[in-house]
Amino acid sequence: MDTFTLVRTEHLNHNKKLFGGQLLKWVDEFAWLAAARDYSGSVLVTRAMDNSEFRFAVPNGSILRFHIECMHEGTTSVLYSVDVFADIPGESVEKLIFTNKVTFVAIDEAGNKTPLKKRGCGA
């Protein structure tokens, strides 16, 4: 799944570049949207994110593309990879700015792990 967003003034840090916390919010939210679509009927929560490395500063006006893929399905959890590309104003080629893996776990009403409602990775 690919989704896009625009970096605007309210997303910038004190250095007038994209705030890392905002990028992490989008990564979590957009990966969850992909997982929720793949596993409709399951209640999914974020369990973990792998290493977060911000490779390049991203200026205002950049268009971000989030490429999200299901990587592995377990009994109660599922792992997604997220690659973020920036189409920076004035540049002709989009740039890979961030990669991460996000794990979601299915829970019941009490917050206990529960088996995923099988639909399958990317189904």
N, C-alpha and C positions, 0 to 999 in steps of 0.2 A: 504494500500500500504506500502510495506517495501522498503527502499533503504539503501545503504551502502556507507561509505566513510572511508578513511584511514587518521589518524592523522599523519601529517608529520612535519618536522622541521619548515617550514614556517607558521604553524598554532599555534606555541607555544608563550606563553607570556614570560616576563622577569624571571619567576620562572620555566621555562622549562616545563610547563604544558599547556594544551589546552587553548587558549585565549577565554574568554567568548564571545567576540564580534564575533569571527569566528563561534562559535556554534550557536549563534542567527542568523547569516547570513544563515547558512545551514538550520536551522529550518524554517525560512521564505521562503527560496528558495524551499525546498523540499515540504513544505505544499502547496505553490503556484502551484508547478507542479501537485500535486494531484488534486487540485481544478480546474486547467486549463483543465485537462483531464476529470474531472467529468462534467464541465460546458463549454465545447467547444462552441465557438460562443459568450461567454460573455467576456468582458474585465474586469479582476479582479485586484484589488489593495488591499494591506494590510491595514486594518482599525485599528486593535488592536491586541495586544498580552497580555495575562493574566500575572499573576505573574511569574517572572523568578527567579528560585531558582537553583543554581548550587550545586548539592549534593555532588559530589566527584571530586577531581582533576583527570585529564585524561592525562596519559603520552604519549609521542611520540610512534608511532607504534601501537596504539590501533585501532581496527576496530570498527567503530560506526554503529549501526543499528538504523534507524529512522522508527518508526512505526507510520503511519499517518492514521487517520480515520475521516470521516465526521460525525459530531455529531448532527448538527442542520442546517436546511435550512429555511431561511426566504424568504421574497418577493424579497429583493435586496441584501441580504447578506447570508453568509454561514460560519459555525464554524467548525474548524478542531481541533482534539486533536493530539498532537505530543509527543510521548514517545521516549526518546533516551537511548539506551543501549550501553555499552562499553564492548568489548571483549579485555581485557587488557592483554598484553604479560605476560605470566607466570601464569596467573590465569585460573582456569578451568571452571568458570561460568561467563557468562556476567552479568554486573551490571547495574541497572537502574540509570542513572546519571542526568537525566533532564526530566521534563514534562512541557508542556505549552499548551495553546489553542490559536489558531490564527483565527481571523475573517477577511474575505475578503468581499469586497463590489463590486458589478458590477457597472460600470460607462459608460456613453456615451462619445462622442468625446469632449464635453464641460466640462467633469469632474463631471457631475450630476449623482446621483444615478439612476439606471435603473433596471427594473426587470431582474432577472436571467433567462437565457435561460435554461429552465427546462430540466434537465437530471436526477437530483435527487442525493441525498447523496449516494456515493458508487456505483452508477448504472453502 
